[in-house]
Amino acid sequence: MAKQTFETALEQLEESVNQLETGSLTLEEALTSFENGIRWSRECHRFLEKAEKRVEVILKNEKGEHTQTVFDLEDQV
């Protein structure tokens, strides 16, 4: 089994949503797709929480304190 990534979890979530949006599923199929979507949503959330923790560590100053900085995309160009 391949290593799970945020991108693959998001693709699976999108697939579940797309299946539900078609409106052509039976009730049982729709419930299964919904359950899968919830599972993939939680998996995406876990990936994002881990990423947030990594960013917090990166943003600590030399004293181990967090500094608050406004993130502006214009500064990144």
N, C-alpha and C positions, 0 to 999 in steps of 0.2 A: 504494500500500500504506500502511495506517495505521501510525502510530508504535507500536512495541511498548511495552507497559507491563508492570509486574510483575503487575498484575491480569489482563491478558489471557493472559500466559504461565501464570499459575496456573490459569486456567480451562481452558486447553488441557491442562495436566498432569492436572487433575481429570477431564477428558473421556477421556484415555487410560486412566487408572486405572479409571474406570467401565466402559469398554469391556472391559477385561481381567477385571473382576470379574463380568461377566455370564456368562462361561464358554461363550458361544455362538459365539466366533470360531474360524475355522479356524486351524491352526498358523501359516500365513503371515500371516494378519490379526493374530494375537496378537503375532507377532514385529514386525510393522510398528508396531502400537500401542505395544509396549514400547519400540521404538527412538524413536518420537515422544515418549513419556513421558520417556525419558532426556534427550532434547534439551531438552524444556521444563523439566525439573528443573534442568539446567545453566543455562538462561537465568534461571530464578528465582534460583538461587544467585548469578549475576553481579549481578543487581539488588540483592540483599541485601548483597553485598560493597561495592557502590558506596554504598549507604545507610549502611553501617557507617563507611566512610571519611568521609562527610559529617558524621556524628555526632561522630567523633573531632575533626574540625576545629572544629566548633561548641563542643566541650567544652574546647578549649585555653584556658588562662588568658592574661592579658596578657603573660606572659613566654614564651609558646609552649609551656608545659609542660602535660601532661595531668594533670588532677586526677581521682581516682577518687571517684565518688559512687554511693551505693546508690540505685537507681531504685525508688521505691515508688509504686504506683498510687494508694494512699490519699492521697499528697501532691498528686496531680494533680486531685483532685475539688474 
